[in-house]
Amino acid sequence: MADQVTLTINGKQVTAPAGQLLIETCKAMAEIPAFCYYEGMSLQAACRMCLVEVEKFPKLQTACTLPVAEGMVVQTESEAVVKARKTTLEFLLSNHPLDCPVCDKGGECELQDMVFKYGAGESRFTEVKQHVPEKQWSPVVFYDGPRCILCYRCIRVCDEGMGVGALGLTNRGINSEITPSHGDHLECDECGACIDICPVGALTSGAYRYKTRPWEMEHTGTICTHCGDGCKTTLGTRGDEIVRANNRDRSGINEEFLCIKGRYAFDFNHHPERLQSPMIRLNGELQPVSWTEAIKAVAAKFTEVKSKGGSFGVIGSTRSANEENYLLQKFARQVLGTNNIDHPRSGDIVTLLDALSGKTDALATVDDIYHAKGVLVVGSDLSQQHPLLANQARANFRHHKAKVFTVTRGPVREDDIAAASVRATEGQEIAAVESLKDKLAATGGLVVLIGASVKGDDVRKLVALGDSLGVPVKYICLMDASNSRGAMDMGVTPDLSPGYKPVDKPGKTMMQMLADASLDVLWVTGENPLAGAELASKNAFLVVQDMFLTETAKRADVVLPSASGYEKNGTITNTCGQTQRLKKAVEMMGTKTDLAIMGLLARAMAANIGASNVDAVFEEIRSTIRGYNVPLPVLMTGGAAHTMPVNGRVPVAVQADLISSKGDTLFTSGTLGRYSKTLNSVMEAPGKLYGQPVSKS
């Protein structure tokens, strides 16, 4: 524990760690305004709003750069301090346009708040305000120079937080402007962090600008439906339209971090091609029908095939909620009588759990990456595929000087902060990690992030190598989609039931189902397996639940329009095994959740699968799957509960060829990404993995 010092703030004695910045010490008892200071970023001392009076100091001091010291006596609201802050605001307003009624930051502007508090309502400056036209740097980011107060937050968050460095400063004095590194346009992650961190309305969002006001929206905290990191995103909705997303209250495992997908790629939700009516194939064409007719047709076919002893295939989704995937496998096994159930797999979590048998606390959380003494990335372009985890590694390096190591097939952004980087082709990663053994052992503690190219025996070798280091080692199996890990935990596999318990008679894998010419029924929920693939059974009855008419849905006999992740309640489990709560933000007319659809089908088939509401299914999950008996208050208040679904052997031989990453970048999101106008409009799309362009197909 750091040495403590005692100081006096506004007449009250306070104890704080020696060396802590005064602005941080004052947080608990006094508000010190600041525009340029931002927790976790380098110090700037540019705005001069945090001036305080310190006894025996000849002039006012900036609290954002002043470490506390023993016996220090501080006044944060003395007459001199208030006068100085008011004067600072007057200077800031000398060129700042007074357009609060039309500014997107109205009601959330830090400058506006300070002007209200300190009463800088008039200015002694009579000169004409400096004005330059507004600029559009990208489809996402707009810049209004006259509103900028030169706090440099945007430059620092892009450089230090994101590791991109896309923004800088040009000119001097009143002509100073924030400028993209490429002159008139941005080439960056398009994450919008610069917009959210801006204390005024200088940087505004292409998705939100001039649409609404904060007090006109409902705000719902839910989980991003794109990659597997499980970022909390707070959706601002008006009516049944999502108009904004951020996480400014820092309430999730990601605090306020979001990538472009979490902050802007919600627009797929109200895409004009969203399905809003069930369809049945009549005379060779898909025709809209009522929900009653569609459910009746599916239930009748399922009943007929089951009575004849026919074969079923079921493909689950990596974006469906835990409750939906759990009920899907229960429906398949108990109602349809089949273990032919699978989903696209993007990480060998089965082998990892088996290799960690008997170990406790061996799976890492998102927070562990930030606090680890060492971070090893194996077989993943982390910044492109898992932006939150990459952000944690960068923050750890910046704040704690963590040793970062990369073993990848090509260049990655983490190379810039790495203590060592090794190139290794797929399948040769373990030998590369072996070459770093001495350096890894010297870290004193390690978090290992395992990409999809490391699977089967290589996972066991990696764990054995970790055991030999003589330091604490934790692991994360990286997986692609928002609930890839949850789909595995819920037993959406042909050989494992919920909680990784082996089934008596394993069914067919997804590839085997597609290749089975005798398959009578294929039921697909939220995936697109026939994009670039063929279904061998030409007479199979194909049922698809999806949001869009994908390649698979176009070939279906019945299409059921399903709700998106932003239109349902439930839980998801991220790639680290942290379970969080989905919360319904909007509703699309004509759609139903996968859970509701299964409930209707069970009723139509007179089958008993238990209650099909979220709470009842989650209670069954809690009582059935080890590690999921998590404290409900944690989830209900927006927290994340870490799960360990098995702590023993998983006696199943994993087929390595079933595991592969889809290779999504920051600007792609599988089939879902096609329907995001934002993702497809930025010039950086579709992005690169390991420095190589990604195909738009």
Residue pairs with C-beta under 8 A, 6 or more apart in sequence:
1 17
2 17
2 18
2 19
2 20
3 17
3 18
4 15
4 16
4 17
4 18
5 15
5 16
5 17
5 18
5 68
5 69
5 70
5 71
5 72
6 13
6 14
6 15
6 70
6 71
7 13
7 14
7 16
7 25
7 68
7 69
7 70
7 71
7 72
7 73
7 74
8 14
8 72
8 73
8 74
9 25
9 26
9 29
9 30
9 74
9 76
10 29
10 30
10 74
10 75
10 76
10 77
12 29
14 25
14 29
16 25
16 68
17 68
18 67
18 68
18 69
18 70
19 67
19 68
20 67
20 68
21 63
21 64
21 65
21 66
21 67
21 68
22 32
22 52
22 61
22 63
22 64
22 66
22 67
22 68
22 72
22 74
23 32
23 34
23 37
23 50
23 63
23 64
23 66
24 39
25 68
26 32
26 52
26 63
26 74
26 76
30 76
30 77
31 76
32 50
32 52
32 63
32 76
33 49
33 50
33 85
33 110
33 114
33 117
34 47
34 49
34 50
34 63
34 64
35 46
35 47
35 49
35 110
35 111
35 149
35 151
35 153
35 199
36 44
36 45
36 46
36 47
36 49
36 64
36 151
36 152
36 153
37 43
37 44
37 47
37 50
37 64
38 153
38 156
38 157
38 197
40 161
40 395
40 398
40 399
41 153
41 156
41 157
41 160
41 161
42 156
42 160
43 64
43 65
44 64
44 151
44 152
44 156
45 62
45 64
45 65
46 150
46 151
46 152
47 88
47 92
47 149
47 150
47 151
48 62
48 84
48 88
49 85
49 88
49 89
49 114
50 62
50 63
50 64
51 60
51 61
51 62
51 63
51 81
51 84
51 85
51 88
52 60
52 61
52 62
52 63
52 66
52 74
52 75
52 76
52 81
53 60
53 61
53 74
53 75
53 76
53 78
53 80
53 81
54 61
54 66
54 72
54 73
54 74
54 75
55 72
55 73
55 74
56 73
60 80
60 81
60 84
63 76
75 81
82 118
85 114
85 118
86 118
86 119
86 120
89 111
89 114
89 115
89 118
89 120
90 120
90 123
90 124
90 125
92 111
92 149
93 115
93 120
93 123
94 123
94 125
94 127
94 129
95 129
95 130
95 146
95 174
96 111
96 129
96 146
96 147
96 149
96 200
97 129
97 131
97 146
97 147
99 147
100 106
100 109
100 112
102 210
103 109
103 147
103 201
104 201
104 204
104 205
104 208
104 209
104 210
105 112
105 198
105 200
105 201
105 204
106 112
106 201
106 213
107 213
107 214
107 215
108 214
109 199
109 200
109 201
110 199
110 200
111 149
111 199
111 200
114 120
115 121
129 146
130 146
130 174
130 175
131 146
132 145
132 146
132 177
134 142
134 143
134 144
134 145
135 142
135 143
135 144
135 145
135 184
136 142
136 143
136 206
137 143
137 180
137 184
137 185
137 186
138 185
138 186
138 190
138 206
138 682
138 683
139 206
139 678
139 681
139 682
140 186
140 190
140 192
140 195
140 205
140 206
140 207
140 260
140 264
140 678
140 682
141 186
141 190
141 192
141 194
141 195
141 203
141 204
141 205
141 206
142 203
142 204
142 205
142 206
142 209
143 178
143 202
143 203
144 201
144 202
144 203
144 204
145 177
145 178
145 202
147 200
147 201
147 202
148 177
148 178
148 200
148 202
149 199
149 200
149 202
150 169
150 176
150 178
151 199
152 169
153 194
153 197
153 198
153 199
154 167
154 178
154 194
154 197
154 198
154 203
155 167
155 168
155 169
155 178
157 193
157 194
157 197
158 164
158 165
158 166
158 167
158 188
158 193
158 194
159 165
159 167
160 394
160 398
161 193
161 257
161 391
161 394
161 395
162 188
162 189
162 191
162 193
162 391
162 394
163 383
163 390
163 394
163 413
163 416
163 417
164 188
164 189
165 181
166 180
166 181
166 182
166 186
166 187
166 188
167 178
167 179
167 180
167 181
167 194
168 178
168 179
168 180
168 181
169 176
169 177
169 178
169 179
170 176
170 177
170 179
171 177
178 202
178 203
180 186
180 187
180 188
181 187
185 683
187 683
187 684
188 684
189 259
189 260
189 387
189 666
189 684
190 260
190 264
190 666
190 667
190 682
190 684
191 258
191 259
191 260
191 263
191 387
191 666
192 205
192 258
192 260
192 263
192 264
193 257
193 258
194 203
195 203
195 204
195 205
196 246
196 248
196 256
196 263
205 244
205 264
206 678
207 243
207 244
207 264
207 267
207 678
208 236
208 243
208 244
211 238
211 243
212 236
212 238
212 243
214 236
216 238
217 236
217 237
217 238
217 243
217 244
218 236
218 237
218 238
218 585
219 234
219 235
219 236
219 237
220 234
220 235
220 237
220 583
220 584
220 585
221 232
221 233
221 234
221 235
221 247
221 249
221 251
221 252
221 583
221 638
222 232
222 233
222 234
222 235
222 565
222 566
222 581
222 582
222 583
222 584
222 585
223 230
223 231
223 232
223 233
223 252
223 482
223 565
223 572
223 580
223 581
223 582
224 230
224 231
224 232
224 233
224 258
224 261
224 262
224 482
225 319
225 482
225 564
225 565
225 566
225 672
226 261
226 262
226 265
226 481
226 482
226 669
226 672
226 673
227 259
227 261
227 385
227 386
227 387
227 480
227 481
227 482
227 664
227 669
228 346
228 386
228 478
228 479
228 480
228 481
228 482
228 483
228 484
228 485
228 574
228 575
229 254
229 366
229 386
229 387
229 388
229 389
229 574
229 575
230 252
230 253
230 254
230 366
230 388
230 482
230 572
230 573
230 574
230 575
230 576
230 578
230 580
230 640
231 247
231 252
231 253
231 254
231 257
231 258
231 259
231 262
231 388
232 247
232 251
232 252
232 253
232 254
232 580
232 638
233 245
233 246
233 247
233 252
233 258
233 262
233 263
233 266
234 245
234 246
234 247
234 248
234 249
234 251
235 242
235 244
235 245
235 266
235 566
235 585
235 586
236 242
236 243
236 244
236 245
236 246
237 243
237 585
237 586
240 586
240 587
240 588
240 589
241 270
241 586
242 266
242 267
242 269
242 270
242 566
242 585
242 586
245 258
245 262
245 263
245 264
245 266
246 256
246 258
246 263
247 254
247 255
247 256
247 257
247 258
247 262
248 256
250 256
251 638
252 580
252 638
252 640
253 365
253 366
253 367
253 388
253 574
253 578
253 580
253 640
254 262
254 366
254 388
254 391
257 387
257 388
257 391
259 387
259 388
259 666
260 666
260 667
260 678
260 679
260 682
261 666
261 669
261 673
261 676
261 679
264 676
264 678
264 679
265 669
265 673
265 676
265 678
265 679
266 566
267 676
267 677
267 678
268 547
268 564
268 672
268 673
268 675
268 676
269 564
269 566
269 567
269 586
269 588
270 588
271 548
271 675
271 676
271 677
273 548
273 549
273 675
274 547
274 548
274 561
274 588
274 591
275 546
275 547
275 548
275 549
275 553
275 559
275 561
275 562
275 590
275 591
276 561
276 588
276 589
276 590
276 591
277 288
277 289
277 561
277 590
278 288
278 289
278 290
278 291
278 293
278 294
278 295
278 558
278 559
278 560
278 561
279 286
279 287
279 288
279 289
279 294
279 556
279 558
279 559
280 286
280 287
280 289
280 293
280 294
280 297
280 557
280 558
281 287
281 556
281 557
281 558
286 549
286 554
286 556
286 559
291 592
291 600
294 558
294 560
295 597
295 600
295 601
295 604
296 604
297 558
298 543
298 558
298 560
298 601
298 604
299 601
299 604
299 605
301 521
301 541
301 543
301 557
302 312
302 335
302 336
302 521
302 601
302 605
303 605
304 310
305 311
305 312
305 520
305 521
305 541
306 312
306 336
306 337
310 520
310 521
311 338
311 340
311 516
311 518
311 519
311 520
311 521
312 332
312 336
312 337
312 338
312 340
312 519
312 520
312 521
312 522
312 523
313 338
313 340
313 341
313 508
313 513
313 516
313 519
313 521
313 522
313 523
313 540
314 328
314 329
314 331
314 332
314 336
314 338
314 340
314 341
314 342
314 522
314 523
314 525
315 341
315 342
315 343
315 510
315 513
315 522
315 523
315 524
315 525
315 527
315 529
316 325
316 328
316 329
316 341
316 342
316 343
316 487
316 492
316 525
316 526
316 527
317 324
317 325
317 343
317 483
317 487
317 525
317 526
317 527
317 594
318 343
318 344
318 346
318 479
318 480
318 481
318 482
318 483
318 484
318 487
318 526
318 527
319 481
319 482
319 483
319 526
319 565
319 672
320 328
320 483
320 487
320 525
320 526
320 594
321 483
321 486
321 565
321 568
321 569
321 570
321 571
321 572
321 582
321 593
321 594
321 595
321 614
322 483
322 486
322 489
322 490
322 570
322 571
322 572
322 573
322 579
322 618
322 621
323 570
323 571
323 595
323 614
323 617
323 618
323 621
324 525
324 570
324 593
324 594
324 595
324 598
325 343
325 483
325 486
325 487
325 490
325 491
325 492
326 490
326 491
326 498
326 617
326 620
326 621
327 595
327 598
327 609
327 612
327 617
328 341
328 492
328 525
328 594
328 598
329 341
329 490
329 491
329 492
329 497
329 498
330 609
330 610
331 598
331 601
331 602
331 607
331 609
332 338
332 339
332 340
332 341
333 339
333 341
333 497
333 503
334 607
334 609
335 602
335 605
335 607
335 609
338 507
339 494
339 495
339 503
339 505
339 506
339 507
340 494
340 507
340 508
340 513
341 492
341 493
341 494
341 507
342 492
342 493
342 494
342 507
342 508
342 509
342 510
342 513
343 484
343 487
343 492
343 493
343 510
343 527
344 480
344 481
344 484
344 510
344 527
344 529
344 662
345 484
345 488
345 658
345 659
345 660
346 452
346 478
346 479
346 480
346 481
346 484
346 659
346 660
346 661
346 662
347 450
347 451
347 452
347 477
347 478
347 479
347 480
347 484
347 485
347 575
347 659
347 661
348 450
348 452
348 454
348 455
348 456
348 459
348 477
348 654
348 656
348 659
349 477
349 479
349 485
349 488
350 488
350 496
350 500
350 650
350 652
350 654
351 455
351 456
351 459
351 460
351 650
351 654
352 450
352 459
352 463
352 475
352 477
353 500
353 645
353 646
353 650
354 460
354 649
354 650
354 651
354 652
355 459
355 460
355 463
355 464
356 362
356 363
356 463
356 475
356 647
357 647
357 648
357 649
357 650
358 647
358 648
359 647
360 647
361 474
362 473
362 474
362 475
363 474
363 475
363 476
363 576
363 577
363 642
363 644
364 372
364 447
364 474
364 475
364 476
364 576
365 576
365 577
365 578
365 640
365 642
366 388
366 389
366 392
366 574
366 576
366 578
366 640
367 392
368 447
368 474
369 375
369 389
369 392
369 393
369 396
369 447
369 449
369 476
370 392
370 395
370 396
370 399
370 400
371 396
371 400
372 396
372 402
372 445
372 446
372 447
372 474
373 400
373 402
373 403
373 443
373 444
373 445
373 446
374 402
374 403
374 404
374 405
374 440
374 443
374 444
374 445
374 446
374 447
374 471
375 393
375 396
375 402
375 403
375 404
375 405
375 446
375 447
375 449
376 404
376 405
376 406
376 407
376 433
376 436
376 440
376 446
376 447
376 448
376 449
377 393
377 404
377 405
377 406
377 407
377 408
377 412
377 414
377 449
377 451
378 407
378 408
378 429
378 433
378 448
378 449
378 450
378 451
378 454
378 462
379 407
379 408
379 409
379 426
379 429
379 450
379 451
379 452
379 453
379 454
380 386
380 408
380 412
380 449
380 450
380 451
380 452
380 478
380 661
381 408
381 410
381 412
381 413
381 665
381 689
381 690
382 389
382 390
382 393
382 412
382 413
382 414
382 449
383 390
383 412
383 413
383 414
383 666
384 412
384 413
384 664
384 665
384 666
384 687
384 688
384 689
385 451
385 478
385 480
385 661
385 663
385 664
385 665
385 689
386 449
386 478
386 575
387 666
389 449
389 476
389 478
389 575
390 413
390 414
393 402
393 404
393 414
393 417
394 414
394 417
396 402
396 404
397 404
397 417
403 419
403 439
403 442
403 443
404 414
404 417
404 418
404 419
405 418
405 419
405 420
405 421
405 422
405 436
405 439
405 440
406 412
406 414
406 415
406 418
406 420
406 421
406 422
407 421
407 422
407 424
407 429
407 432
407 433
407 436
408 421
408 423
408 424
408 690
409 423
409 424
409 425
409 426
409 453
409 690
410 423
410 689
410 690
410 691
410 692
411 690
411 691
412 690
414 421
415 421
419 439
420 436
420 439
422 432
422 433
422 435
422 436
423 432
424 431
424 432
426 453
427 453
427 458
429 453
429 454
429 458
429 462
430 454
430 458
430 461
430 462
430 465
433 440
433 462
433 465
434 465
437 465
437 468
437 469
440 446
440 469
440 471
441 469
441 470
441 471
443 471
444 471
445 471
445 472
445 473
446 466
446 469
446 471
446 472
446 473
446 474
447 473
447 474
447 475
447 476
448 462
448 466
448 473
448 474
448 475
448 476
449 475
449 476
449 478
450 459
450 462
450 475
450 476
450 477
450 478
451 478
451 661
452 478
452 479
452 480
452 659
452 660
452 661
453 661
454 462
455 654
455 656
455 659
456 654
456 656
463 475
466 473
466 475
467 473
476 575
476 576
477 485
477 575
478 575
478 661
479 485
479 488
479 575
480 661
480 662
480 664
480 670
481 670
482 565
482 572
482 574
483 572
483 573
484 575
485 573
485 574
485 575
485 576
485 577
486 571
486 572
486 573
486 579
488 496
488 500
489 498
489 499
489 500
489 573
489 577
489 625
489 628
489 643
489 645
490 498
490 621
490 625
491 497
491 498
491 499
491 500
491 501
494 503
494 506
494 507
494 508
494 509
495 502
495 503
495 506
495 507
495 652
496 502
496 503
496 650
496 652
497 503
498 621
498 624
498 625
499 624
499 625
499 626
499 627
499 645
499 646
500 645
500 646
500 650
500 652
502 650
502 651
502 652
508 516
509 655
509 658
510 529
510 658
511 658
513 519
513 522
514 529
514 530
514 533
514 534
514 535
514 536
515 536
516 536
516 537
517 536
517 537
517 538
518 537
519 535
519 536
519 537
519 540
520 537
520 539
520 540
520 541
521 540
521 541
521 542
521 543
522 535
522 537
522 540
522 541
522 542
522 543
523 543
524 542
524 543
524 544
524 545
524 546
524 552
524 556
525 544
525 545
525 546
525 562
525 594
526 545
526 546
526 547
526 562
526 594
527 552
528 546
528 550
528 551
528 552
528 553
528 670
528 671
529 552
530 551
530 552
530 555
531 550
531 551
531 552
531 671
532 551
535 542
535 555
541 557
541 558
542 552
542 555
542 556
542 557
542 558
543 556
543 557
543 558
543 560
544 550
544 552
544 553
544 556
544 558
544 559
544 560
545 559
545 560
545 561
545 562
545 594
545 597
546 552
546 553
546 559
546 560
546 561
546 562
547 561
547 562
547 563
547 564
547 591
547 672
547 675
548 671
548 674
548 675
549 559
550 671
553 559
560 592
560 597
561 588
561 590
561 591
561 592
562 591
562 592
562 593
562 594
562 597
563 587
563 588
563 591
563 592
563 593
563 594
564 588
565 572
565 582
566 584
566 585
566 586
567 584
567 585
567 586
567 587
567 588
567 591
567 593
568 582
568 584
568 593
568 595
568 614
569 581
569 582
569 583
569 584
569 614
570 581
570 582
570 595
570 614
570 618
571 579
571 580
571 581
571 582
571 618
571 635
572 579
572 580
572 582
573 579
573 580
573 643
574 580
574 640
576 642
577 627
577 642
577 643
577 644
577 645
578 640
578 641
578 642
578 643
579 628
579 630
579 635
579 640
579 641
579 642
579 643
580 635
580 638
580 639
580 640
580 641
581 635
581 636
581 638
592 600
595 612
595 613
595 614
595 617
596 612
598 609
598 612
599 609
599 612
599 613
602 608
602 609
602 612
610 616
610 617
610 620
611 617
621 628
622 628
622 629
622 630
623 629
625 645
626 644
626 645
626 646
626 647
627 643
627 644
627 645
627 646
628 643
628 645
630 641
630 643
631 641
634 640
634 641
635 641
662 670
663 689
663 694
664 670
664 673
665 686
665 687
665 688
665 689
665 694
666 684
666 687
667 673
667 679
667 682
667 684
667 685
667 686
667 687
668 679
668 685
668 686
668 687
668 694
669 676
669 679
673 679
673 680
674 680
679 685
685 696
686 693
686 694
686 695
686 696
687 694
688 694
